[in-house]
Amino acid sequence: MERTEMKSIYIINPLITKEFEEMTLREAEPAASAETQLRVVSIDKGPASIECRYDEVIAAPYVVKKVREVADKADAIIINCFGDVAVDAARELTDVPIIGPGSSSMALAQLLGHKFSVVVPTSEGKLIIRRVATKLGTTKLASVRAVIPDIPVLELQNEAKLVAKLTKAAVKAIEEDGAHVIVLGCTGMAGLADRLN
């Protein structure tokens, strides 16, 4: 029997809040094969969360530094933010595949329906999503909707409150914007998709 070599995927959280590491691992493990070892790490300095472009700019050099630290041990790296923080810069450092959840999620959403909408926890996040969509070149983005009122990323653990607001924003995207597919536009909301179905 041929033995398969273990693959190592590093998930880099572009924030200093270590509490997200456990949640990230818990949500990612079911998607990993038995031959895949997931390692979740956070940046050493930078913002506590990514709420806006300013936070992305502050986090970027520390994301690049972390990519340098793990690249020789990784078979792939995921930058765990829907804004794809520093993905392009990180790709210049290594031949290891670097994945951005925002562009990869939107690329898949384009295949699943005629139009898709992205629902984000804060109104500031709408600009981030539009930037990623523009870079992707998609023409199928129906809208970007923020929950009202905003829920900062560090408060996303209040699931009952969040699910109700996400559902309301998703229904508006479907009814008013013509979306066929809803994408949750923050990796801090991982695990909530089933609750919105």
C-alpha positions as CSV (number, residue, x, y, z in Angstrom):
1,M,0.0,0.0,0.0
2,E,1.4,3.4,-1.0
3,R,1.7,5.9,1.8
4,T,0.6,9.4,1.0
5,E,2.8,12.3,2.2
6,M,1.1,14.7,4.7
7,K,0.4,18.1,3.1
8,S,0.6,21.2,5.3
9,I,-1.7,24.1,4.8
10,Y,-1.0,27.3,6.8
11,I,-3.9,29.6,7.5
12,I,-2.7,33.0,8.4
13,N,-5.1,35.2,10.4
14,P,-4.2,38.8,9.5
15,L,-4.9,40.0,13.0
16,I,-3.4,39.7,16.5
17,T,-6.6,38.4,18.1
18,K,-5.5,34.8,19.0
19,E,-9.1,33.8,19.9
20,F,-9.8,33.4,16.2
21,E,-7.2,30.7,15.8
22,E,-9.3,28.0,17.5
23,M,-12.5,29.0,15.6
24,T,-10.6,29.0,12.3
25,L,-9.2,25.5,12.8
26,R,-12.6,24.2,14.0
27,E,-14.3,25.5,10.8
28,A,-11.5,24.5,8.4
29,E,-10.8,20.9,9.6
30,P,-14.0,19.3,8.1
31,A,-12.9,20.5,4.6
32,A,-9.4,19.1,5.0
33,S,-8.5,15.6,3.8
34,A,-7.0,13.0,6.2
35,E,-3.6,13.7,4.5
36,T,-3.7,17.4,5.3
37,Q,-2.4,19.1,8.4
38,L,-3.8,22.5,9.1
39,R,-1.8,25.1,11.0
40,V,-3.4,28.3,12.0
41,V,-1.2,31.3,13.0
42,S,-1.8,35.0,13.6
43,I,0.3,37.9,12.8
44,D,2.6,39.2,15.6
45,K,1.7,42.9,15.3
46,G,-1.1,44.8,13.6
47,P,-4.8,45.3,14.1
48,A,-7.1,43.3,16.4
49,S,-9.5,42.9,13.4
50,I,-9.9,43.9,9.8
51,E,-12.8,46.4,9.6
52,C,-11.6,48.7,6.8
53,R,-8.9,49.5,4.3
54,Y,-6.8,51.2,7.0
55,D,-6.7,47.9,8.9
56,E,-5.7,46.0,5.8
57,V,-2.8,48.4,5.2
58,I,-1.6,48.1,8.8
59,A,-1.8,44.3,8.7
60,A,-0.2,43.8,5.3
61,P,3.6,44.0,6.2
62,Y,3.0,41.6,9.1
63,V,1.1,39.2,6.9
64,V,4.0,39.3,4.4
65,K,6.4,38.7,7.4
66,K,4.4,35.7,8.5
67,V,4.3,34.3,5.0
68,R,8.1,34.5,4.9
69,E,8.2,32.6,8.2
70,V,6.0,29.7,7.1
71,A,6.5,29.4,3.3
72,D,9.3,26.8,3.5
73,K,7.0,24.5,5.7
74,A,3.8,25.0,3.7
75,D,2.3,23.3,0.7
76,A,-0.3,26.1,0.5
77,I,-1.1,29.2,2.5
78,I,-4.5,30.8,3.0
79,I,-4.7,34.5,4.1
80,N,-7.8,34.3,6.3
81,C,-9.6,37.5,5.4
82,F,-12.2,38.1,2.8
83,G,-10.4,41.2,1.8
84,D,-7.4,39.0,0.6
85,V,-5.0,41.1,2.7
86,A,-1.5,41.2,1.1
87,V,-2.2,38.2,-1.1
88,D,-0.6,39.7,-4.2
89,A,2.5,40.8,-2.2
90,A,2.8,37.3,-0.6
91,R,2.6,35.6,-4.0
92,E,5.7,37.6,-5.0
93,L,7.7,36.0,-2.1
94,T,7.1,32.3,-2.8
95,D,6.0,29.7,-5.3
96,V,3.7,28.2,-2.7
97,P,0.1,28.7,-3.7
98,I,-1.4,31.7,-1.7
99,I,-5.2,31.7,-1.5
100,G,-7.4,34.7,-0.8
101,P,-10.9,33.7,0.5
102,G,-12.6,36.8,-1.1
103,S,-11.5,36.2,-4.7
104,S,-11.9,32.4,-4.5
105,S,-15.4,32.7,-2.9
106,M,-16.6,35.2,-5.5
107,A,-15.1,33.1,-8.3
108,L,-17.1,30.1,-7.1
109,A,-20.2,32.2,-6.6
110,Q,-20.1,33.2,-10.3
111,L,-20.4,29.6,-11.2
112,L,-23.4,28.9,-8.9
113,G,-25.8,31.5,-10.2
114,H,-26.5,34.4,-12.6
115,K,-25.9,37.1,-9.9
116,F,-24.4,37.0,-6.4
117,S,-24.4,39.4,-3.5
118,V,-22.0,39.6,-0.6
119,V,-23.2,40.3,2.9
120,V,-20.7,41.9,5.3
121,P,-20.9,42.8,9.0
122,T,-20.0,46.5,8.6
123,S,-20.6,49.2,6.1
124,E,-16.9,49.9,5.9
125,G,-16.4,46.3,4.6
126,K,-18.4,47.1,1.5
127,L,-15.5,49.0,0.0
128,I,-13.2,46.1,0.6
129,I,-15.5,43.7,-1.2
130,R,-16.0,46.0,-4.2
131,R,-12.2,46.2,-4.5
132,V,-11.8,42.4,-4.5
133,A,-14.7,42.0,-7.0
134,T,-13.2,44.7,-9.3
135,K,-9.8,42.9,-9.2
136,L,-11.5,39.6,-9.9
137,G,-13.2,41.2,-12.9
138,T,-16.6,39.9,-12.1
139,T,-19.7,41.3,-13.8
140,K,-22.1,39.1,-11.7
141,L,-21.9,41.0,-8.4
142,A,-25.5,42.2,-7.8
143,S,-24.7,44.0,-4.5
144,V,-22.8,44.3,-1.3
145,R,-25.0,44.6,1.7
146,A,-24.0,45.4,5.2
147,V,-26.0,44.3,8.3
148,I,-27.7,47.2,10.0
149,P,-26.4,48.4,12.4
150,D,-22.8,47.3,11.9
151,I,-21.5,44.4,13.9
152,P,-17.7,44.8,14.4
153,V,-15.7,41.7,13.6
154,L,-14.7,41.2,17.2
155,E,-18.4,40.9,18.1
156,L,-19.3,38.2,15.6
157,Q,-19.4,35.6,18.2
158,N,-23.0,36.7,19.2
159,E,-24.5,34.2,16.7
160,A,-28.2,34.7,17.3
161,K,-28.0,38.4,16.8
162,L,-25.8,38.0,13.8
163,V,-27.8,35.3,12.0
164,A,-31.0,37.4,12.2
165,K,-29.2,40.5,10.7
166,L,-27.5,38.4,8.0
167,T,-30.8,36.8,7.1
168,K,-32.4,40.2,6.7
169,A,-29.6,41.5,4.6
170,A,-29.6,38.4,2.4
171,V,-33.3,38.5,1.8
172,K,-33.0,42.1,0.7
173,A,-30.2,41.1,-1.7
174,I,-32.4,38.4,-3.2
175,E,-35.6,40.4,-3.4
176,E,-34.3,43.9,-4.2
177,D,-31.0,43.2,-6.0
178,G,-31.8,40.0,-7.9
179,A,-29.1,37.8,-6.2
180,H,-29.2,34.1,-6.8
181,V,-26.3,33.3,-4.6
182,I,-25.4,34.9,-1.2
183,V,-21.8,35.0,0.0
184,L,-20.8,35.7,3.6
185,G,-18.1,38.4,3.2
186,C,-16.1,37.9,6.3
187,T,-14.2,34.8,7.3
188,G,-15.1,35.6,10.9
189,M,-18.6,34.4,9.9
190,A,-17.4,30.9,9.0
191,G,-19.8,28.2,10.0
192,L,-22.9,30.4,9.7
193,A,-23.9,29.5,6.2
194,D,-25.9,26.4,7.3
195,R,-27.8,28.5,9.7
196,L,-28.9,30.9,6.9
197,N,-30.1,28.2,4.6
